[in-house]
Amino acid sequence: MSGEGELVAGRYRLCSRIGQGAMGIVWRAFDEVLDRQVALKELRLDPGGDDTAAQEAALARAMREGRVAARLRHPHAVTVHDVVTHEQTPCLIMEFLPSRSLSTWTTERGPLPAGQVAAIGAQVASALAAAHDDGIVHRDVKPGNILVTDDGIAKIADFGISRADGEGTVTGRGVIAGTPAYLSPEVADGGQAEPSSDVFSLGATLYLAVEGVPPFGDAANTIALLVRIAHSEPDPPRRAGPLTDLLLAMLRRDPRDRPTMRQVHDALAAVAEGRAATVPGPRRRTLLLTAPVRRRVPTRAAATGAVAVVLVAVGMVIGAALNTNRSQGSAVAAPAASGCAAQLTVTNRWPGGYQGEVRITPDETAIVGWEVTWPLPAEHELSDVWNGTPASHGDTVRVGDAGWNAAVERGATATFGFVARAPEGTTSPVAPGDQVLTCVAN
């Protein structure tokens, strides 16, 4: 397009350029038929393909976004009015919202107050919850796609790579759709986006708004960033105040343990209104062990029998107090004919809490399940567990797993992590002394 003053599709007069991104250029335009301002998104063609293929892909993307947006009508989702083609370039015609993106807000103003972030997030979560109810996953929730007016009205935009029931995908050739810093671990690891993935991405977006940086940083090395998201934990927020527990819940690695978008909306609305927010805990999953199937022996004495599961415990003594240096923040169980051993590492600490990681290693043969038990020091409390199921809290912690993380081959390890609260001023994340960590192998 040549620029300001150009007439697109015989009715939309370009006024000024108001944004530009990887997906295209956004213009403020005037609809001369309906006498109103609109936003016109000129979709960028793929420079890697031939003109015909690029045009067809961009047009398919435009039609897809138009269909999905038309399917979702919500006061906090940007409305798409029309899809047109001008000089072989597909364009989306959307409602014009005098606003700035949340990304621009944080760049100009720095980290925002928790109450303001909660109010913005509650509006966006209400639109995304409605989308999820209608079978639509956004897949690119990020600060740049949240528009906020000066009076605090927020809307989610750009459903261009969203997935809706009955719609095909707009990505192919193994390309990950979305913005790296805000992808969920399962998507960063090459998996399929689901509603819980939007929950994680919104959590990462609100984390940026209240902290000033994304939860996993914004390194220019995309591969390194994706690996970090897929296999590590975010730094606990320091400025989030009443949003802290909710953000950590939204950023849980296991998608099954995240709250739903509807629960997120309710919690954010409560914080925005100054009320106590209810943050759902991780789902408790019952430890069910299935014995391996054995072939019948073709003799008269053959009979079907039960497989005995032998549970053997091994103790581990945690030595001197662990300090803030990660290389000194671990202890290893003494080898024993137990079925499994464990290693505990304190990976991060902050005033009032710490983050830990436990690795389970089979002793001699593969194991099909495990449970780790240890006593918590006085006034310490687990607030989150991932890659495992906490069976009890209080003075003693029991964590087990029967899911993908349960079966461990000889020479391999299983890992689970946790966040714990501790009294401020605690000199070490866990108390020194004869504290026994027990691993039970199945």
C-alpha positions as CSV (number, residue, x, y, z in Angstrom):
1,M,0.0,0.0,0.0
2,S,1.3,3.5,-0.9
3,G,0.3,5.2,2.4
4,E,-2.0,7.8,3.8
5,G,-5.0,8.9,1.7
6,E,-5.2,5.6,-0.2
7,L,-8.6,4.1,-0.7
8,V,-8.8,0.4,0.1
9,A,-11.5,-1.9,-1.4
10,G,-13.4,1.2,-2.5
11,R,-14.5,2.3,1.0
12,Y,-11.6,2.4,3.6
13,R,-9.5,5.5,3.5
14,L,-6.1,5.1,5.1
15,C,-5.4,7.9,7.7
16,S,-2.2,7.0,9.6
17,R,-0.1,4.0,10.5
18,I,-0.7,3.1,14.2
19,G,1.3,-0.2,14.6
20,Q,3.5,-2.8,13.0
21,G,4.5,-6.3,13.9
22,A,5.4,-9.7,12.5
23,M,1.9,-10.3,11.2
24,G,1.6,-7.0,9.3
25,I,0.9,-3.3,9.5
26,V,-2.1,-1.7,11.3
27,W,-3.6,1.6,10.0
28,R,-6.2,3.9,11.4
29,A,-8.7,4.2,8.5
30,F,-12.1,5.7,7.8
31,D,-15.0,3.7,6.5
32,E,-16.6,6.0,3.9
33,V,-19.7,3.8,3.6
34,L,-20.6,3.6,7.3
35,D,-19.0,6.9,8.3
36,R,-16.8,5.6,11.1
37,Q,-13.2,5.0,12.1
38,V,-11.8,1.5,11.8
39,A,-8.5,-0.2,12.2
40,L,-7.2,-1.9,9.0
41,K,-4.6,-4.6,9.4
42,E,-2.5,-5.2,6.2
43,L,-1.3,-8.8,6.5
44,R,2.4,-9.3,5.7
45,L,3.2,-11.8,3.0
46,D,5.6,-14.5,3.7
47,P,8.9,-13.4,2.1
48,G,10.2,-17.0,2.1
49,G,7.7,-18.2,-0.4
50,D,6.6,-17.3,-4.0
51,D,4.1,-14.5,-4.3
52,T,1.1,-16.8,-5.1
53,A,1.8,-19.1,-2.2
54,A,2.4,-16.2,0.2
55,Q,-0.8,-14.4,-0.9
56,E,-2.9,-17.6,-0.5
57,A,-1.4,-18.2,3.0
58,A,-2.0,-14.6,4.1
59,L,-5.6,-14.7,2.7
60,A,-6.3,-18.0,4.5
61,R,-5.0,-16.4,7.7
62,A,-7.2,-13.4,7.2
63,M,-10.3,-15.4,6.5
64,R,-9.5,-17.7,9.5
65,E,-9.2,-14.7,11.8
66,G,-12.3,-13.2,10.5
67,R,-14.3,-16.4,11.0
68,V,-13.0,-16.9,14.5
69,A,-13.5,-13.3,15.5
70,A,-17.0,-13.4,14.1
71,R,-17.7,-16.5,16.1
72,L,-16.6,-14.8,19.3
73,R,-18.5,-11.6,20.2
74,H,-17.3,-10.2,23.6
75,P,-17.0,-6.7,25.0
76,H,-13.3,-7.4,25.8
77,A,-12.3,-8.9,22.5
78,V,-11.6,-6.7,19.4
79,T,-14.3,-7.1,16.8
80,V,-13.4,-7.9,13.2
81,H,-15.9,-6.2,10.8
82,D,-14.7,-7.4,7.4
83,V,-12.0,-9.2,5.3
84,V,-11.0,-7.6,2.0
85,T,-8.2,-7.9,-0.6
86,H,-6.5,-4.8,-1.9
87,E,-3.8,-5.0,-4.7
88,Q,-3.5,-8.8,-3.9
89,T,-2.9,-7.9,-0.2
90,P,-5.4,-9.4,2.4
91,C,-6.6,-6.9,4.9
92,L,-8.7,-7.2,8.1
93,I,-11.1,-4.5,9.0
94,M,-11.5,-4.2,12.8
95,E,-13.1,-1.9,15.3
96,F,-10.8,1.1,16.1
97,L,-9.9,1.4,19.8
98,P,-8.0,4.6,20.9
99,S,-5.5,2.7,23.0
100,R,-2.0,1.4,23.5
101,S,-0.9,-2.1,23.9
102,L,0.0,-3.4,27.4
103,S,3.5,-3.7,26.1
104,T,3.6,0.0,25.4
105,W,2.1,0.8,28.7
106,T,4.8,-1.1,30.6
107,T,7.6,0.4,28.4
108,E,6.4,3.9,29.1
109,R,5.3,3.6,32.8
110,G,7.4,0.7,34.1
111,P,5.9,-2.0,36.2
112,L,2.2,-1.4,37.0
113,P,0.5,-1.6,40.4
114,A,-0.9,-5.1,41.2
115,G,-4.5,-3.8,41.4
116,Q,-4.3,-2.2,38.0
117,V,-2.8,-5.3,36.5
118,A,-5.6,-7.4,38.1
119,A,-8.3,-5.1,36.6
120,I,-6.8,-5.4,33.1
121,G,-6.3,-9.1,33.4
122,A,-9.8,-9.7,34.6
123,Q,-11.2,-8.1,31.5
124,V,-9.0,-10.1,29.2
125,A,-9.6,-13.3,31.1
126,S,-13.4,-12.8,30.7
127,A,-13.0,-12.7,26.9
128,L,-10.6,-15.7,26.8
129,A,-12.9,-17.7,29.1
130,A,-15.8,-17.1,26.7
131,A,-13.5,-18.1,23.8
132,H,-12.6,-21.4,25.6
133,D,-16.2,-22.0,26.3
134,D,-16.8,-21.8,22.5
135,G,-13.9,-24.1,21.7
136,I,-11.4,-21.3,20.7
137,V,-7.8,-21.3,21.9
138,H,-6.0,-17.9,21.2
139,R,-2.4,-19.3,21.2
140,D,-0.7,-15.9,21.2
141,V,-1.7,-14.1,24.4
142,K,1.0,-11.5,25.0
143,P,1.3,-7.8,26.0
144,G,1.3,-6.7,22.4
145,N,-2.1,-8.2,21.8
146,I,-3.8,-6.6,24.8
147,L,-5.1,-3.1,24.0
148,V,-5.8,-0.7,26.9
149,T,-7.5,2.7,26.8
150,D,-6.6,5.6,29.0
151,D,-9.7,4.9,31.1
152,G,-8.7,1.3,31.7
153,I,-10.8,-0.6,29.2
154,A,-8.9,-3.7,28.0
155,K,-9.5,-5.9,24.9
156,I,-7.6,-8.9,23.5
157,A,-6.8,-8.7,19.8
158,D,-5.2,-10.8,17.0
159,F,-6.9,-14.2,16.8
160,G,-4.8,-14.8,13.6
161,I,-3.2,-18.0,14.8
162,S,-6.0,-19.1,17.1
163,R,-7.4,-22.6,16.9
164,A,-11.2,-23.1,16.9
165,D,-13.2,-26.3,16.8
166,G,-13.9,-27.1,13.1
167,E,-11.0,-24.9,11.8
168,G,-7.8,-26.1,10.4
169,T,-4.4,-24.9,11.5
170,V,-2.5,-21.9,10.0
171,T,0.9,-23.2,10.9
172,G,2.8,-26.1,9.3
173,R,6.2,-27.6,8.7
174,G,6.7,-28.0,12.5
175,V,6.6,-24.3,13.1
176,I,5.7,-23.2,16.7
177,A,3.0,-20.6,16.7
178,G,3.2,-17.8,19.3
179,T,5.6,-15.4,20.9
180,P,8.5,-17.2,22.6
181,A,8.7,-15.3,25.9
182,Y,5.0,-16.0,26.6
183,L,4.6,-19.6,25.4
184,S,3.6,-22.3,27.8
185,P,6.1,-25.1,28.5
186,E,4.1,-27.7,26.6
187,V,4.0,-25.5,23.5
188,A,7.7,-24.5,23.9
189,D,8.5,-28.2,23.9
190,G,6.6,-28.7,20.6
191,G,3.2,-29.8,22.0
192,Q,-0.3,-28.7,21.1
193,A,-1.8,-25.5,22.6
194,E,-4.9,-26.0,24.8
195,P,-7.0,-23.6,26.9
196,S,-4.5,-24.2,29.8
197,S,-1.8,-22.9,27.5
198,D,-3.6,-19.6,27.2
199,V,-3.8,-19.5,31.0
200,F,0.0,-19.8,31.2
201,S,0.5,-17.1,28.5
202,L,-1.8,-14.7,30.3
203,G,0.0,-15.4,33.5
204,A,3.3,-14.6,31.8
205,T,1.8,-11.4,30.3
206,L,0.5,-10.2,33.7
207,Y,3.9,-11.1,35.3
208,L,5.5,-8.7,32.8
209,A,3.0,-6.0,33.6
210,V,3.6,-6.2,37.4
211,E,7.3,-7.1,37.4
212,G,8.6,-5.3,34.3
213,V,10.2,-8.4,32.8
214,P,8.8,-11.7,31.5
215,P,9.0,-14.7,33.9
216,F,11.7,-16.4,31.9
217,G,13.4,-13.3,30.6
218,D,13.5,-12.0,27.0
219,A,16.8,-13.4,25.7
220,A,17.5,-12.8,22.1
221,N,18.5,-16.5,21.7
222,T,15.1,-17.9,21.0
223,I,16.2,-21.6,21.3
224,A,17.7,-21.0,24.7
225,L,14.6,-19.2,25.8
226,L,12.3,-22.0,24.6
227,V,14.5,-24.6,26.4
228,R,14.4,-22.5,29.6
229,I,10.6,-22.2,29.5
230,A,10.1,-25.9,28.7
231,H,12.4,-27.2,31.5
232,S,12.8,-24.7,34.3
233,E,10.7,-22.7,36.7
234,P,10.1,-18.9,36.7
235,D,11.5,-16.7,39.3
236,P,8.8,-15.9,41.9
237,P,7.5,-12.4,41.4
238,R,8.7,-9.7,43.9
239,R,6.2,-6.9,43.2
240,A,3.0,-8.8,42.7
241,G,1.7,-8.6,46.2
242,P,-1.9,-10.1,46.2
243,L,-1.3,-11.5,42.7
244,T,1.7,-13.6,43.7
245,D,-0.1,-16.9,44.4
246,L,-2.3,-16.6,41.4
247,L,0.5,-15.9,39.0
248,L,2.5,-18.9,40.3
249,A,-0.6,-21.0,39.9
250,M,-1.1,-19.8,36.3
251,L,2.6,-20.5,35.6
252,R,2.6,-24.1,36.8
253,R,4.5,-26.4,34.4
254,D,1.9,-29.1,34.4
255,P,-1.1,-27.9,32.4
256,R,-3.5,-30.1,34.5
257,D,-2.5,-28.1,37.6
258,R,-3.3,-24.6,36.3
259,P,-6.6,-23.0,37.1
260,T,-9.2,-22.6,34.3
261,M,-9.5,-19.3,32.6
262,R,-12.9,-18.8,34.4
263,Q,-11.2,-19.3,37.8
264,V,-8.5,-16.9,36.8
265,H,-11.1,-14.3,35.9
266,D,-12.8,-14.7,39.3
267,A,-9.5,-14.4,41.2
268,L,-8.3,-11.4,39.2
269,A,-11.7,-9.6,39.7
270,A,-11.4,-10.3,43.5
271,V,-7.9,-8.7,43.6
272,A,-9.0,-5.7,41.5
273,E,-11.9,-5.1,43.9
274,G,-9.7,-5.5,47.0
275,R,-11.1,-8.8,48.1
276,A,-9.3,-12.0,49.0
277,A,-8.7,-14.2,45.9
278,T,-9.3,-17.9,45.9
279,V,-6.4,-19.7,44.1
280,P,-7.1,-23.3,43.2
281,G,-4.4,-25.7,44.3
282,P,-2.8,-28.4,42.0
283,R,-5.1,-31.2,41.2
284,R,-4.6,-34.2,43.5
285,R,-4.0,-37.3,41.4
286,T,-4.4,-40.7,43.0
287,L,-1.3,-42.9,42.8
288,L,-2.5,-46.0,40.9
289,L,0.1,-48.6,40.0
290,T,-0.8,-51.2,37.3
291,A,1.1,-54.5,37.5
292,P,2.8,-55.5,34.2
293,V,1.0,-58.1,32.1
294,R,2.7,-61.5,32.2
295,R,2.4,-64.2,29.6
296,R,1.0,-67.5,30.8
297,V,3.4,-70.4,30.9
298,P,2.1,-73.2,28.7
299,T,2.2,-75.9,31.4
300,R,-0.5,-77.6,33.5
301,A,0.9,-75.8,36.6
302,A,0.4,-72.4,35.0
303,A,-2.1,-70.1,36.7
304,T,-2.8,-66.4,36.8
305,G,-1.2,-64.7,39.8
306,A,-0.8,-61.3,41.3
307,V,2.4,-59.3,41.0
308,A,3.7,-58.2,44.3
309,V,4.9,-54.7,44.6
310,V,7.8,-54.3,47.0
311,L,8.1,-51.0,48.8
312,V,11.6,-50.3,50.2
313,A,12.6,-47.0,51.9
314,V,16.0,-45.4,51.8
315,G,17.0,-42.6,54.2
316,M,18.8,-39.5,53.3
317,V,20.5,-37.1,55.8
318,I,20.6,-33.5,54.8
319,G,23.8,-32.0,56.2
320,A,24.7,-28.5,57.0
321,A,22.4,-25.6,56.2
322,L,21.9,-24.8,52.5
323,N,22.8,-21.3,51.5
324,T,22.0,-19.1,48.5
325,N,24.7,-20.7,46.3
326,R,23.0,-23.3,44.1
327,S,26.2,-25.4,43.8
328,Q,26.1,-25.8,47.6
329,G,22.4,-26.2,47.9
330,S,22.0,-30.0,47.4
331,A,22.6,-33.3,49.2
332,V,22.7,-36.8,47.9
333,A,21.2,-39.9,49.5
334,A,23.7,-42.7,50.5
335,P,23.3,-45.7,48.2
336,A,21.2,-48.5,49.6
337,A,19.5,-51.6,48.3
338,S,16.2,-49.7,48.4
339,G,14.9,-49.4,44.8
340,C,15.5,-45.7,44.6
341,A,17.6,-42.8,45.8
342,A,16.9,-39.1,45.9
343,Q,18.7,-35.7,45.6
344,L,17.3,-32.5,46.9
345,T,18.5,-29.1,45.5
346,V,17.4,-25.7,46.5
347,T,17.3,-23.9,43.2
348,N,16.2,-20.4,44.3
349,R,15.3,-18.5,47.5
350,W,13.8,-15.2,48.4
351,P,12.5,-13.4,51.6
352,G,9.7,-15.6,52.9
353,G,10.3,-18.7,50.7
354,Y,12.3,-20.9,48.5
355,Q,12.1,-23.2,45.5
356,G,13.4,-26.8,45.5
357,E,13.9,-29.7,43.1
358,V,14.0,-33.4,43.9
359,R,15.6,-36.0,41.6
360,I,14.6,-39.7,41.9
361,T,17.1,-42.3,40.6
362,P,16.5,-46.1,40.5
363,D,19.1,-48.1,42.4
364,E,19.5,-51.2,40.2
365,T,16.3,-51.8,38.2
366,A,13.6,-49.7,36.6
367,I,10.8,-48.5,38.8
368,V,7.2,-47.9,37.8
369,G,6.3,-45.5,40.6
370,W,7.8,-43.6,43.5
371,E,7.0,-41.6,46.6
372,V,9.2,-39.2,48.4
373,T,8.6,-38.2,52.1
374,W,10.4,-35.7,54.3
375,P,9.6,-33.6,57.4
376,L,9.3,-29.8,56.9
377,P,10.9,-27.5,59.4
378,A,8.6,-25.6,61.8
379,E,6.6,-22.9,60.1
380,H,7.6,-24.0,56.6
381,E,4.7,-24.8,54.2
382,L,4.6,-26.1,50.6
383,S,2.5,-23.8,48.3
384,D,3.0,-25.5,45.0
385,V,4.3,-28.8,43.6
386,W,4.8,-29.7,39.9
387,N,5.6,-33.0,38.2
388,G,4.2,-34.8,41.3
389,T,1.2,-35.1,43.4
390,P,1.3,-34.0,47.1
391,A,-0.5,-36.6,49.2
392,S,-0.2,-34.6,52.4
393,H,1.1,-31.4,53.9
394,G,1.6,-30.3,57.4
395,D,4.7,-31.5,59.3
396,T,5.4,-34.2,56.8
397,V,5.4,-33.9,53.0
398,R,4.6,-36.9,50.8
399,V,4.9,-36.5,47.0
400,G,4.3,-39.3,44.5
401,D,3.5,-39.7,40.8
402,A,1.6,-42.2,38.6
403,G,1.7,-40.1,35.4
404,W,4.3,-39.7,32.7
405,N,7.0,-38.9,35.3
406,A,6.4,-42.1,37.3
407,A,8.2,-44.8,35.4
408,V,12.0,-44.4,35.5
409,E,14.4,-46.6,33.7
410,R,17.7,-47.7,35.2
411,G,20.3,-44.9,34.7
412,A,17.6,-42.3,34.2
413,T,16.0,-39.8,36.7
414,A,12.6,-38.4,37.4
415,T,12.3,-34.9,38.7
416,F,9.7,-32.9,40.6
417,G,9.8,-29.4,42.0
418,F,8.1,-27.3,44.7
419,V,7.8,-23.9,46.1
420,A,7.7,-23.5,49.9
421,R,6.9,-20.6,52.2
422,A,9.3,-20.0,55.1
423,P,9.4,-17.3,57.9
424,E,11.3,-14.2,56.7
425,G,14.7,-14.0,58.2
426,T,15.2,-17.8,57.9
427,T,18.9,-18.3,57.6
428,S,18.6,-21.4,55.4
429,P,15.8,-22.8,53.2
430,V,15.7,-26.1,55.2
431,A,16.8,-26.7,58.7
432,P,20.2,-28.4,59.3
433,G,20.5,-31.6,61.3
434,D,19.2,-35.1,61.0
435,Q,16.4,-34.5,58.6
436,V,15.5,-37.7,56.7
437,L,14.2,-37.7,53.2
438,T,12.7,-41.1,52.3
439,C,12.3,-42.5,48.8
440,V,9.9,-45.4,48.3
441,A,10.2,-47.2,44.9
442,N,7.6,-49.4,43.3
